[in-house]
Amino acid sequence: MKFTITALVLLCLCSFSTFAQNSYSVKGASVDSVANIKLVNTSISVLNAKDSTLRKFTRAAANGSFTINGLGKGKFILLVTYPGYADYVENFTLDSAKTTHNVGNINMNLKSRLLNEVLIKGTVAAIKIKGDTTEFNAKAYTIQPNSKVEDLLKQLPGIQVDKDGKITAQGQTVQKVLVDGEEFFGDDPTLVTKNIRGDMVDKVQLYDKKSDQAAFTGIDDGQKTKTINIKLKEDKKNGYFGKLDAGIGTDGYYQGQGLYNKFKGKKKFSVYGTVGNTGKTGLGWQDNNKLGTGGGIQFGDDGNAFFDGGSNDGGLDSFNGMYDKQGIPKAYTGGVHYDNKWNNDKNSLNTNYKAGSLEVDGTRNNKQQQNLPGDSTNIIKSNTDQTFNNYMFRQKLDATYTVKLDTTSTLKVSVDGTIKNSDTHTTSNAESRRIDSTLINTNSRTLSNKVDQQLFNASALYTKKLKKTGRTLSLNVIAGVTESKARGFLKSDLEIFNTDGTPKSSEIVDQLKTDNTKTSRFSSNLTYTEPLSKALSVIFNYGFSTNNSNADRKSFDQSAPGNYNLLNDSLSNHYVFDQTSNQGGINFNYKKGKSTLRFGTRVANIDYKQVDEITGLSGHRNFTNWSPQANFQYKISNYSGLNFGYYGNQTQPTIDQLQPIRVNTDPVNQTIGNPNLKPSFTNGFYGYYNMYKVISDQSIWLNGSYNFTTNPIVSNVVTDKEGRSIIQSVNLNDKQQSNYNFGLDMSRKLSVIGLNINARLNTGGNIYYSMVNNELNKTKSNTYGGTIGLSKYKEKKYTIYISGGPNYTVGQASLQPDRNNNGRGFNADYYLSIFLPGKIEIGSDGQYQYTAATQSFDNAFRQTIINARISRAFFKGDNLKASISGNDLLNQNQGFTRSASSNLITENRYTTIRRYFMLSVTWDFNGMGGGAPKK
């Protein structure tokens, strides 16, 4: 009886509590303000007034009425939206005196019906979260006349664009920029961001682009590319536009660019050309060669790790066709783009041709301190002066054709071919000294090399939706061939000295080196999906792949001056490396409500065969790889989402790491391969959270990752007392290398003063191993940083942006426990543009960098770079502009980098582009449909 009474009391209390909660409500009805039509399915949202988070949501009934109960006491915001109508926003309060807020009939106004005399001020939803895609509404941001997509991107929260056009989004580099989902000139994002006008943009979408097969099946195959898609306004897809730009400056600097685009519905044709030696345009493209090599791991001042890699031609040619701001460049590039869809979008074609040359001249000084195991006097200091001339000509043609064979099947075929020719010349003079400044060795070298390279790739993807909903079949086939022929000369004079500084011995090398390398690749992947229920499906896949490499490298000595015909067996090698893989996998996909879970694994049987064609020695290995993966995604609302996952994959050693050949192009630092290398395995974890609040225009991006590698491939550097080092890659079977990254991006608009504020906090760290004179060295590095940015825009008045923040790096190596690389720094940048009467605009941008002195570096490094310009616009549309600009006004661009690795401290100084002034004229022409945007 006592239990029954207690239960009855509790039931009454709960019922009272529920009734009290439900008694707080809002109700009303949405109708057309003129036609008095009831607006069915109108979106009704109630948000908390304090932070604009969504409290309740519903849709209007057939008669336009709505009621939202269970709100409780508090201050709220009522947001009513309907397609084509202006948003209705109202603040209201519910308390004990007012438990129900009745708004009555809400008269919704058609946007097209708004009178010019009436100013309707509302909030445009600037950001929407659609699954793993963040979509920015261009209407919510300031777009100046004749501004470019790049100027729009600079305003978007979580996206940074540096002065060279490099785009970083949510802490990752954006590698692709699409236009209406299609590639535009292929692999050069700046051709979109620097040339397409900002007022043509409707939406900007940011997402991780999956492979075509993964996008079709819904199963992540690990191939992701950070991508921005520019969606154009419908009335901006007909007509032509472009620009012509020409400038001439002091000290021999010049630049020019021409771009013409003609859009007609779904048909796009574009052609462009650039010339210049300012390093600003036309330098952002390259093809990645799959036969790269891995060297020692180094750490920069920011704590990031990078591989000091070589090339696949014996080290004679390290020029990849990229300008890295070292030296003075001369660039000439051009290209043609065409894409079209026809036959009700059943057929589509996207093709590009690009050609260009790049020549870089410069000088470089390298200072290096090598700390060897032992006491503090076991140090080698080296100094190298170098001059270089690098030239490359490249042309590439690619095409993608897609056809919808019927309502259920599609075939996509892609081909591309590249021809590259390079010619490089390097002269260097180096010396190494002991801690007491006595000479160890001197080395004078001259390297020259010519390389002819051809690349061809082809792929086909067939997708088929079967009769049962969710049942699909897809087949992806990829093939490629890379062939490289190099011919170069090495001339070296190495002098070795005794401990008292007197000459001990000398070594003169005068050799011809040839390098013929060919790699062929083939892979296939067959995928079948089967729905097990409405929420669960299973995916099976099978893949077969081959990778065949043939590297024939020879060195010839002279039999007579100028006659290189004596084969040097110890420096020559003909190495064949064949890999065959059979891979199967099973994955599950569960999707219900707001949650999506994917998990599964791939299993691959790998067969290796290595043959040294000169010695006849061969090796054979066979092993099994497991590649598990899992991903969970939760859509909290239309404006927020959560995503995290896990992956595991194997990294195979490269042919340069495997083949047992001694590379002597630097007699002081010689590399030898290791045919006994085994693959390493990486386990990775990642996650992100993003959120956007409509009313307060507030956004948050939170992302992080952690991975660790077992059986890592590291460098073993053995240095003798004469300062000569032998470098070889080895496996560490009992050690794990790891790294992590964490970032938080926040932005908010302060409506009181119209100021946008954004902030970023980030940290990253790693643990890497290496071998120094066969002793294990463990290097730890952690970096912490923060940035705050402020910006304000007023149309045709001004644009101001400034950001800056500190960073701190902690680094230490186990072989030098008493020496650390801890250091602080500060970075800042700004840009501003002010419009004056008479169509005059003045602008400036700049960067400041400071890095404090450390135990490894005695001197602090700081530089301030300021650029400025003044321009005047002409004609009614302001489409002709004459400018005078100054680059690096303080002449402080020093050409300076430094880094510290496990036992190496390195400082580089090099020639780079410094102060100059330029007079330029820019003409933006426009014949697009729809004309200029209405104000």
Residue pairs with C-beta under 8 A, 6 or more apart in sequence:
21 70
21 72
22 69
22 70
23 99
23 100
24 69
24 70
24 71
24 72
24 73
24 94
24 99
24 100
25 67
25 68
25 69
25 70
25 71
25 94
25 99
25 100
25 101
26 46
26 67
26 68
26 71
26 76
26 78
26 92
26 94
26 100
26 101
26 102
26 103
27 65
27 66
27 67
27 68
27 100
27 101
27 102
27 103
28 65
28 66
28 102
28 103
28 104
28 105
28 106
29 38
29 60
29 63
29 64
29 65
29 66
29 104
29 105
29 106
30 38
30 39
30 42
30 44
30 60
30 64
30 66
30 80
30 82
30 88
30 105
30 106
30 108
31 37
31 38
31 39
31 64
31 105
31 106
31 107
31 108
32 39
32 107
32 108
32 110
33 107
33 108
33 109
33 110
33 113
34 110
34 113
38 60
38 62
38 63
38 64
39 60
39 64
39 82
39 85
39 108
40 60
40 61
40 62
40 63
40 64
41 59
41 60
42 59
42 60
42 64
42 66
42 80
42 81
42 82
42 108
43 57
43 59
43 79
43 80
43 81
43 82
44 57
44 58
44 59
44 60
44 66
44 68
44 78
44 79
44 80
45 54
45 56
45 57
45 78
45 79
45 80
45 81
46 54
46 55
46 56
46 57
46 68
46 71
46 76
46 77
46 78
46 79
47 53
47 54
47 55
47 76
47 77
47 79
47 694
47 695
48 55
48 74
48 75
48 76
48 77
49 74
49 75
49 76
49 77
49 91
50 75
51 693
51 696
52 77
52 693
52 694
52 695
52 696
52 698
53 693
54 637
54 639
55 71
55 76
56 68
56 70
56 71
58 66
58 67
58 68
59 66
60 66
71 94
72 94
73 94
73 95
73 96
74 93
74 94
75 91
75 92
75 93
76 91
76 92
76 93
76 94
77 89
77 90
77 91
77 92
77 695
78 88
78 89
78 90
78 91
78 92
78 101
78 103
79 87
79 88
79 89
79 694
79 695
80 87
80 88
80 89
80 106
80 108
81 87
81 88
82 108
84 110
84 111
84 112
85 108
85 109
85 110
85 111
86 108
86 109
86 110
86 111
86 114
86 120
86 122
87 122
87 123
88 106
88 108
89 122
89 123
89 695
90 103
92 101
92 103
93 101
94 100
94 101
109 120
114 120
123 694
123 695
123 697
124 137
124 139
124 140
125 137
125 140
125 694
126 136
126 137
126 140
126 141
126 692
126 694
126 697
127 134
127 135
127 136
127 137
127 157
127 639
127 692
127 699
128 134
128 135
128 137
128 638
128 639
128 692
129 135
129 635
129 637
129 638
129 639
129 640
129 641
129 690
129 691
129 692
130 638
131 633
131 635
131 641
132 207
132 208
132 633
132 641
132 643
133 205
133 206
133 207
134 158
134 205
134 206
134 207
134 690
135 203
135 204
135 205
135 206
136 156
136 203
136 204
136 205
136 206
137 203
138 152
138 198
138 201
138 202
138 203
138 204
140 697
141 152
141 155
141 156
141 793
142 155
142 793
142 794
142 795
142 799
143 151
143 152
143 198
143 199
143 201
143 933
144 151
144 198
144 795
144 796
144 799
144 833
145 199
145 796
145 877
145 878
145 932
146 197
146 877
146 878
146 879
146 881
146 924
147 197
147 198
147 199
148 193
148 194
148 195
148 196
148 197
148 198
149 177
149 192
149 193
149 194
149 195
149 196
149 197
149 198
149 201
149 230
150 161
150 165
150 190
150 193
150 194
151 198
152 198
152 201
152 204
153 159
153 161
153 167
153 193
153 204
153 228
154 160
154 161
154 801
155 756
155 791
155 793
156 204
157 699
157 701
157 745
157 747
157 758
158 169
158 170
158 206
158 699
158 701
158 745
158 747
158 758
159 167
159 168
159 169
159 206
160 167
160 168
160 169
161 167
161 168
161 193
162 168
162 829
163 829
163 845
163 847
163 867
164 280
165 189
165 190
165 193
165 194
165 284
166 173
167 173
167 174
167 177
167 189
167 193
167 228
168 174
169 206
169 226
169 228
170 206
170 226
170 688
170 690
170 701
170 703
170 743
170 745
171 703
171 741
171 743
171 745
171 762
172 226
173 226
174 189
174 226
174 227
174 228
175 189
175 225
175 226
175 227
176 183
176 187
176 189
176 209
176 225
176 226
176 227
176 228
177 184
177 189
177 192
177 193
177 227
177 228
177 229
177 230
178 184
178 192
178 227
178 228
178 229
178 230
179 192
179 196
179 229
179 230
179 232
179 268
180 229
180 230
180 231
180 232
181 229
182 268
182 339
182 348
182 350
183 339
183 350
183 352
183 400
184 191
184 192
184 268
184 270
184 337
184 339
185 191
185 192
185 270
185 272
185 335
185 337
185 352
185 354
186 285
186 352
186 354
186 396
186 398
187 285
187 286
188 284
188 285
188 354
189 228
189 284
190 281
190 284
191 272
191 335
192 230
194 281
195 242
195 243
195 259
195 261
195 272
196 230
196 261
197 241
197 924
197 926
199 236
199 932
199 933
200 232
200 233
200 236
200 241
200 928
201 230
201 231
201 232
201 233
202 231
202 232
202 233
202 234
203 231
204 228
204 229
204 230
204 231
205 228
205 229
205 231
206 226
206 227
206 228
206 229
207 227
207 229
208 224
208 225
208 226
208 227
209 224
209 225
209 226
209 227
210 220
210 221
210 223
210 224
211 221
211 223
211 476
212 412
212 461
212 476
213 221
213 461
213 463
213 474
213 476
213 525
213 527
214 220
214 221
214 223
216 463
216 472
216 474
217 472
217 474
217 527
217 529
217 539
218 529
218 539
218 589
218 598
219 527
219 529
219 539
219 541
219 587
219 589
219 598
219 600
220 598
220 629
220 631
220 645
221 525
222 627
222 629
222 647
222 649
232 263
233 930
235 928
235 929
235 930
236 263
236 928
236 929
236 930
237 263
237 264
237 265
237 266
237 929
238 263
238 264
238 265
238 928
238 929
239 262
239 263
239 264
239 926
239 927
239 928
239 929
240 260
240 261
240 262
240 263
240 925
240 926
240 927
240 928
241 261
241 263
241 924
241 925
241 926
241 927
241 928
242 258
242 259
242 260
242 261
242 924
242 925
243 257
243 258
243 259
243 922
243 923
243 924
243 925
244 257
244 258
244 259
244 922
244 923
244 925
245 255
245 256
245 257
245 258
245 920
245 921
245 922
245 923
246 255
246 256
246 257
246 920
246 921
247 254
247 255
247 256
247 883
247 885
247 918
247 919
247 920
247 921
248 254
248 918
248 919
248 920
249 255
249 278
249 887
249 916
249 917
249 918
249 919
250 916
250 917
250 918
251 916
252 277
253 277
253 278
253 887
253 913
253 916
253 918
254 275
254 276
254 277
254 278
255 274
255 275
255 276
255 277
255 278
255 280
255 281
255 918
255 920
256 274
256 275
256 276
257 272
257 273
257 274
257 275
257 276
257 281
257 282
258 272
258 273
258 274
259 270
259 271
259 272
260 270
260 271
260 272
261 268
261 269
261 270
262 268
262 269
262 270
263 269
263 928
266 340
266 341
266 342
266 345
267 339
267 340
267 341
268 337
268 338
268 339
268 340
269 337
269 338
270 336
270 337
270 338
271 334
271 335
271 336
271 337
272 334
272 335
273 333
273 334
273 335
274 281
274 282
274 331
274 332
274 333
274 334
275 331
275 332
276 282
276 330
276 331
277 328
277 329
277 330
277 331
278 887
278 913
278 916
278 918
279 323
279 325
279 329
279 331
279 913
281 331
281 333
282 331
282 332
282 333
282 356
283 322
283 323
283 329
283 331
283 333
283 358
285 321
285 354
285 356
285 394
285 396
286 320
286 321
286 322
287 396
287 418
287 420
287 455
289 312
289 453
289 455
289 482
289 484
290 482
290 519
290 521
291 312
291 482
291 517
291 519
291 549
291 654
291 655
291 656
292 309
292 311
292 312
292 654
292 656
293 309
293 310
293 311
293 312
293 654
293 656
293 657
294 307
294 309
294 654
294 656
294 657
294 713
294 715
294 729
295 307
295 308
295 309
295 310
295 671
295 715
295 727
296 307
296 308
296 715
296 717
296 727
296 770
296 901
296 902
296 904
297 305
297 306
297 307
297 308
297 714
297 715
297 768
297 770
297 779
297 901
297 902
298 305
298 306
298 307
298 308
298 899
298 900
298 901
298 904
298 906
299 305
299 779
299 781
299 811
299 821
299 899
299 900
299 901
300 306
300 897
300 898
300 899
301 809
301 823
301 825
301 851
301 898
301 899
302 783
302 785
302 807
302 809
302 825
303 764
303 765
303 766
303 781
303 782
303 783
303 809
303 810
303 811
304 764
304 783
305 739
305 766
305 768
305 781
308 901
310 318
310 656
310 663
310 671
311 317
311 318
311 320
312 484
312 515
312 517
312 551
312 655
312 656
313 449
313 451
313 484
313 486
313 488
313 515
313 517
314 486
314 488
314 513
314 515
314 553
314 663
314 665
315 663
315 665
315 666
315 671
316 424
316 447
316 448
316 449
316 486
316 488
316 490
316 513
316 515
316 665
317 422
317 424
317 449
317 451
317 486
317 488
318 424
319 360
319 390
319 392
319 422
319 424
321 358
321 392
321 394
321 420
321 422
323 329
323 331
323 358
323 360
325 895
325 912
325 913
326 360
326 362
326 364
326 895
326 910
326 911
326 912
327 360
327 361
327 362
327 363
327 388
327 390
327 910
327 911
327 912
328 360
328 361
328 362
328 911
328 912
328 913
329 358
329 359
329 360
330 358
330 359
330 360
331 356
331 357
331 358
331 359
332 356
332 357
333 354
333 355
333 356
333 357
334 354
334 355
334 356
335 352
335 353
335 354
335 355
336 352
336 353
337 351
337 352
338 349
338 350
338 351
338 352
339 348
339 349
339 350
339 351
340 348
340 349
341 347
341 348
342 348
345 404
346 403
346 404
347 401
347 402
347 403
347 404
348 401
348 402
348 403
349 399
349 400
349 401
349 402
350 399
350 400
351 397
351 398
351 399
351 400
352 396
352 397
352 398
352 399
353 395
353 396
353 397
354 394
354 395
354 396
355 393
355 394
355 395
355 396
356 393
356 394
356 395
357 391
357 392
357 393
357 394
358 390
358 391
358 392
359 389
359 390
359 391
359 392
360 388
360 389
360 390
360 391
361 388
361 389
362 387
362 388
362 910
362 911
362 912
363 385
363 386
363 387
363 388
363 910
363 911
364 384
364 385
364 386
364 387
364 388
364 908
364 909
364 910
364 911
365 383
365 384
365 385
365 386
365 908
365 909
365 910
366 382
366 383
366 384
366 386
366 906
366 907
366 908
367 381
367 382
367 383
367 384
367 906
367 907
367 908
368 381
368 382
368 383
368 384
368 904
368 905
368 906
368 907
369 379
369 380
369 381
369 382
369 856
369 904
369 905
369 906
370 379
370 380
370 381
370 382
370 719
370 903
370 904
370 905
371 378
371 379
371 815
371 816
371 819
371 903
371 904
371 905
372 378
372 379
372 380
372 719
372 772
372 773
372 903
373 772
373 773
373 775
373 815
377 434
377 435
377 436
378 435
379 434
379 435
380 432
380 433
380 434
380 440
380 719
380 723
381 432
381 433
381 434
381 435
382 430
382 431
382 432
382 433
382 668
382 723
383 430
383 431
384 428
384 429
384 430
385 428
385 429
385 430
386 426
386 427
386 428
386 429
387 426
387 427
387 428
388 424
388 425
388 426
388 427
389 424
389 425
389 426
390 422
390 423
390 424
390 425
391 422
391 423
391 424
392 420
392 421
392 422
392 423
393 420
393 421
393 422
394 418
394 419
394 420
394 421
395 418
395 419
396 416
396 417
396 418
396 419
397 416
397 417
398 414
398 415
398 416
398 417
399 414
399 415
399 416
400 412
400 413
400 414
401 412
401 413
401 414
402 410
402 411
402 412
402 413
403 410
403 411
404 410
405 411
408 464
408 465
408 466
409 462
409 463
409 464
409 465
410 461
410 462
410 463
411 460
411 461
411 462
412 460
412 461
412 462
413 458
413 459
413 460
414 457
414 458
414 459
414 460
415 456
415 457
415 458
415 459
416 455
416 456
416 457
416 458
417 454
417 455
417 456
417 457
418 453
418 454
418 455
418 456
419 453
419 454
420 451
420 452
420 453
420 454
420 455
421 450
421 451
421 452
421 453
422 449
422 450
422 451
422 453
423 449
423 450
424 447
424 448
424 449
425 446
425 447
425 448
426 445
426 446
426 447
426 448
427 445
427 446
427 447
428 443
428 444
428 445
429 442
429 443
429 444
429 445
430 442
430 443
430 444
430 445
430 668
431 439
431 441
431 442
431 443
432 439
432 440
432 441
432 442
432 668
432 723
433 439
433 440
434 440
434 499
438 497
438 499
438 500
438 501
439 497
439 501
440 496
440 497
440 722
440 723
441 494
441 495
441 496
441 497
441 668
441 722
441 723
441 724
442 494
442 495
442 497
443 492
443 493
443 494
443 495
443 666
443 667
443 668
444 492
444 493
445 490
445 491
445 492
445 493
445 665
445 666
445 667
446 489
446 490
446 491
446 492
447 488
447 489
447 490
447 665
448 488
448 489
449 486
449 487
449 488
449 489
449 513
450 486
450 487
450 488
451 484
451 485
451 486
452 484
452 485
452 486
453 482
453 483
453 484
453 485
454 481
454 482
454 483
454 484
455 480
455 481
455 482
455 483
456 480
456 481
456 482
457 478
457 479
457 480
458 478
458 479
458 480
459 476
459 477
459 478
459 479
460 475
460 476
460 477
461 474
461 475
461 476
461 477
462 474
462 475
462 476
463 472
463 473
463 474
464 472
464 473
464 474
465 471
465 472
466 472
466 473
468 531
469 531
470 529
470 530
470 531
470 537
471 529
471 530
471 531
472 527
472 528
472 529
473 526
473 527
473 528
473 529
474 526
474 527
475 524
475 525
475 526
475 527
476 524
476 525
476 527
477 522
477 523
477 524
478 521
478 522
478 523
478 524
479 520
479 521
479 522
479 523
480 520
480 521
480 522
481 518
481 519
481 520
481 521
482 517
482 518
482 519
482 520
483 517
483 518
483 519
484 515
484 516
484 517
484 518
485 514
485 515
485 516
486 513
486 514
486 515
486 516
487 512
487 513
487 514
487 515
488 512
488 513
489 510
489 511
489 512
489 513
490 509
490 510
490 511
490 513
490 664
490 665
491 509
491 510
492 507
492 508
492 509
492 510
492 667
493 506
493 507
493 508
493 509
494 506
494 507
494 508
494 509
494 667
494 668
495 503
495 505
495 506
496 503
496 504
496 505
496 506
496 507
496 722
497 503
497 504
498 504
504 722
507 667
509 664
509 667
510 557
510 558
511 555
511 556
511 557
511 564
511 568
511 571
512 555
512 556
512 564
513 553
513 554
513 555
513 556
513 665
514 552
514 553
514 554
514 556
515 551
515 552
515 553
515 554
516 551
516 552
516 553
517 549
517 550
517 551
517 552
517 553
518 549
518 550
519 547
519 548
519 549
519 550
520 546
520 547
520 548
521 545
521 546
521 547
521 548
522 545
522 546
522 547
523 543
523 544
523 545
523 546
524 543
524 544
524 545
525 541
525 542
525 543
525 583
526 541
526 542
526 543
527 539
527 540
527 541
528 539
528 540
528 541
529 537
529 538
529 539
529 540
529 589
530 537
530 538
530 539
530 540
531 537
532 538
535 590
535 591
535 592
536 588
536 589
536 590
537 588
537 589
538 586
538 587
538 588
538 589
539 585
539 586
539 587
539 588
539 589
539 600
540 584
540 585
540 586
541 583
541 584
541 585
541 586
541 587
541 602
542 582
542 583
542 584
542 585
543 581
543 582
543 583
543 584
543 604
544 581
544 582
544 583
545 579
545 580
545 581
545 583
546 578
546 579
546 580
546 581
547 578
547 579
548 576
548 577
548 578
548 579
549 575
549 576
549 577
549 578
549 655
550 574
550 575
550 576
550 577
551 573
551 574
551 575
551 576
551 577
551 655
551 659
552 573
552 574
552 575
552 613
553 572
553 573
553 574
553 575
553 661
554 567
554 568
554 572
555 567
555 568
555 571
555 572
555 664
556 564
556 565
556 566
556 567
556 568
557 564
557 566
557 568
558 564
558 565
558 566
559 565
559 566
569 614
570 662
571 661
571 662
571 663
571 664
572 614
572 661
573 612
573 614
573 659
573 660
573 661
574 612
574 613
574 614
575 610
575 611
575 612
575 613
575 655
575 658
575 659
575 660
575 661
576 609
576 610
576 611
576 613
577 608
577 609
577 610
577 611
577 655
577 658
577 659
578 608
578 609
578 610
579 606
579 607
579 608
579 609
579 652
580 606
580 607
581 604
581 605
581 606
581 607
582 604
582 605
583 602
583 603
583 604
583 605
584 602
584 603
584 604
585 600
585 601
585 602
585 603
585 627
586 600
586 601
587 598
587 599
587 600
587 601
587 629
588 597
588 598
588 599
588 600
589 596
589 597
589 598
590 596
590 597
590 598
591 597
594 634
594 635
594 636
595 632
595 633
595 634
595 635
596 631
596 632
596 633
596 634
597 630
597 631
597 632
597 633
598 629
598 630
598 631
598 632
598 645
599 629
599 630
599 631
600 628
600 629
600 630
601 626
601 627
601 628
601 629
602 625
602 626
602 627
602 628
602 629
603 624
603 625
603 626
603 627
604 624
604 625
604 627
605 622
605 623
605 624
605 625
606 621
606 622
606 623
606 624
606 625
606 652
606 679
607 620
607 621
607 622
608 619
608 620
608 621
608 622
609 618
609 619
609 620
610 618
610 619
610 620
610 658
610 675
611 617
611 618
612 618
612 659
612 660
612 675
619 675
619 676
621 678
623 679
625 650
625 679
625 681
626 648
627 647
627 648
627 649
627 650
628 646
628 647
628 648
629 645
629 646
629 647
629 648
630 645
630 646
631 643
631 644
631 645
631 646
632 642
632 643
632 644
632 645
633 641
633 642
633 643
634 641
634 642
634 643
635 641
636 642
636 691
639 691
639 692
639 693
639 694
640 689
640 690
640 691
640 692
641 689
641 690
642 687
642 688
642 689
643 687
643 688
643 689
644 685
644 686
644 687
644 688
645 685
645 686
645 687
646 683
646 684
646 685
646 686
647 683
647 684
647 686
648 681
648 682
648 683
648 684
649 681
649 682
649 684
650 679
650 680
650 681
650 682
651 679
651 680
651 681
651 682
651 709
651 713
652 679
653 674
653 677
653 678
653 679
653 713
653 729
656 673
657 673
657 674
657 677
657 713
657 729
658 673
658 674
658 675
658 677
659 673
659 675
660 672
660 673
660 674
660 675
661 672
661 673
662 670
662 671
662 672
663 670
663 671
663 672
664 670
667 724
668 723
668 724
668 725
669 724
669 725
669 727
670 724
670 725
670 726
670 727
671 726
671 727
671 728
672 726
672 727
672 728
673 728
673 729
674 728
674 729
674 730
677 713
677 729
677 730
677 731
678 711
678 731
679 711
680 709
680 710
680 711
680 712
680 713
680 731
681 709
681 710
681 711
682 707
682 708
682 709
682 710
683 707
683 708
683 709
683 710
684 705
684 706
684 707
685 705
685 706
685 707
686 703
686 704
686 705
686 706
687 703
687 704
687 705
688 701
688 702
688 703
688 704
689 700
689 701
689 702
689 703
690 699
690 700
690 701
690 702
691 699
691 700
692 698
692 699
692 700
693 699
696 748
696 749
697 748
697 749
697 751
698 746
698 747
698 748
698 749
699 745
699 746
699 747
699 748
700 744
700 745
700 746
701 743
701 744
701 745
701 746
702 743
702 744
702 745
703 742
703 743
704 740
704 741
704 742
704 743
705 740
705 741
705 742
706 738
706 739
706 740
707 738
707 739
707 740
708 736
708 737
708 738
709 736
709 737
709 738
710 736
711 731
711 732
711 733
712 731
712 732
712 735
712 736
712 737
712 769
713 729
713 730
713 731
714 729
714 730
714 731
714 732
714 737
714 768
714 769
714 770
714 771
715 727
715 728
715 729
715 730
715 770
715 771
716 727
716 728
716 729
716 730
716 770
716 771
716 772
716 774
717 725
717 726
717 727
717 770
717 771
717 772
717 773
717 903
718 725
718 726
718 773
718 774
719 725
719 772
719 773
730 771
732 769
732 776
735 769
735 776
736 767
737 766
737 767
737 768
737 769
738 766
738 767
739 764
739 765
739 766
739 767
740 764
740 765
740 766
741 762
741 763
741 764
742 762
742 763
742 764
743 760
743 761
743 762
744 759
744 760
744 761
744 762
745 758
745 759
745 760
746 758
746 759
746 760
747 756
747 757
747 758
747 759
748 756
748 757
748 758
749 755
749 756
749 757
750 756
750 757
753 792
754 792
754 794
755 790
755 791
755 792
756 790
756 791
756 792
756 793
757 788
757 789
757 790
758 788
758 789
758 791
758 803
759 786
759 787
759 788
759 789
760 785
760 786
760 787
760 805
761 785
761 786
762 783
762 784
762 785
762 786
763 782
763 783
763 784
763 785
764 782
764 783
765 780
765 781
765 782
765 783
766 780
766 781
767 778
767 779
767 780
768 778
768 779
768 781
768 902
769 776
769 777
769 778
769 779
770 777
770 779
770 901
770 902
770 903
771 777
772 815
772 902
772 903
775 815
776 814
777 813
777 814
777 815
777 902
777 903
778 813
778 814
779 811
779 812
779 813
779 814
779 901
779 902
780 810
780 811
780 812
780 813
781 809
781 810
781 811
781 821
782 809
782 810
782 811
783 807
783 808
783 809
783 810
784 807
784 808
784 809
785 805
785 806
785 807
785 808
786 805
786 806
786 807
787 803
787 804
787 805
787 827
788 803
788 804
788 805
789 801
789 802
789 803
789 804
790 800
790 801
790 802
790 803
791 799
791 800
791 801
791 802
792 798
792 799
792 800
793 799
793 800
796 835
797 834
797 835
798 832
798 833
798 834
798 835
799 831
799 832
799 833
800 832
800 833
801 830
801 831
801 832
802 828
802 829
802 830
803 828
803 829
803 830
804 826
804 827
804 828
804 829
804 848
805 826
805 827
805 828
806 824
806 825
806 826
807 824
807 825
807 826
807 827
808 822
808 823
808 824
808 825
809 821
809 822
809 823
809 824
809 825
810 820
810 821
810 822
811 820
811 821
811 822
811 900
812 819
812 820
812 821
812 822
813 819
813 902
813 903
815 902
815 903
816 903
819 855
819 856
820 854
820 855
821 854
821 855
821 856
821 900
822 854
822 855
823 851
823 852
823 853
823 854
823 857
824 851
824 852
825 849
825 850
825 851
825 852
826 848
826 849
826 850
827 847
827 848
827 849
827 850
828 847
828 848
829 845
829 846
829 847
829 848
830 844
830 845
830 846
831 843
831 844
831 845
831 846
832 843
832 844
832 845
833 841
833 842
833 843
834 841
834 842
834 843
835 841
836 842
838 872
839 872
839 873
839 874
839 878
840 870
840 871
840 872
841 870
841 871
841 872
841 873
842 868
842 869
842 870
842 871
843 868
843 869
843 870
843 871
844 866
844 867
844 868
844 869
845 866
845 867
846 864
846 865
846 866
846 867
847 864
847 865
848 862
848 863
848 864
848 865
849 861
849 862
849 863
850 860
850 861
850 862
851 857
851 860
851 861
851 862
851 898
852 860
853 859
853 860
856 900
856 905
857 898
857 905
857 907
861 896
861 898
863 892
863 893
863 894
863 896
864 890
864 892
865 888
865 890
865 892
865 893
866 888
866 889
866 890
867 885
867 886
867 887
867 888
867 889
868 885
868 886
868 889
869 883
869 884
869 885
869 886
870 883
870 884
870 885
871 881
871 882
871 883
871 884
872 881
872 882
873 879
873 880
873 881
874 880
874 881
874 882
877 926
877 932
879 923
879 924
879 925
879 926
880 921
880 922
880 923
880 924
881 921
881 922
881 923
881 924
882 919
882 920
882 921
883 919
883 920
883 921
883 922
884 917
884 918
884 919
885 917
885 918
885 920
886 915
886 916
886 917
886 918
887 913
887 914
887 915
887 916
887 917
887 918
888 913
888 914
888 915
888 916
889 915
890 915
891 914
891 915
893 912
893 913
893 914
893 915
894 909
894 912
895 909
895 910
895 911
895 912
896 907
896 908
896 909
897 907
897 908
898 905
898 906
898 907
898 908
899 905
899 906
900 906
